[in-house]
Amino acid sequence: MTKADIVAEIAVETGVERNDVQKTVEAFMTSIKSALAKNENVYLRGFGSFIVKERAEKTGRNISKNTTIIIPAHNIPSFKPAKTFVDEVKNKVVVK
């Protein structure tokens, strides 16, 4: 399922114009990205959490040059689904 599919489905279910739904979805994603960029976690009850994880510094290898490189510590975004979300997927529950 793509973002366009999600927009189309929401537009059909709510009766809101597609362009308005598109703007809303884009604004939602932008707000999540900006919160994570500020190192703030986003919690959506019943859906899941978008969290920032810290990756430790580690040693890597550049195979083509046969050298060792240091990969610095950095933050990455992560998603942890809520228990109800996981249960619905496991049990193949279709929510409408």
Secondary structure, 3 states (H helix, E strand, C coil): CCHHHHHHHHHHHHCCCHHHHHHHHHHHHHHHHHHHHCCCCEEECCCEEEEEEEECCEEEEECCCCEEEEECCEEEEEEEECHHHHHHHHCCCCCC
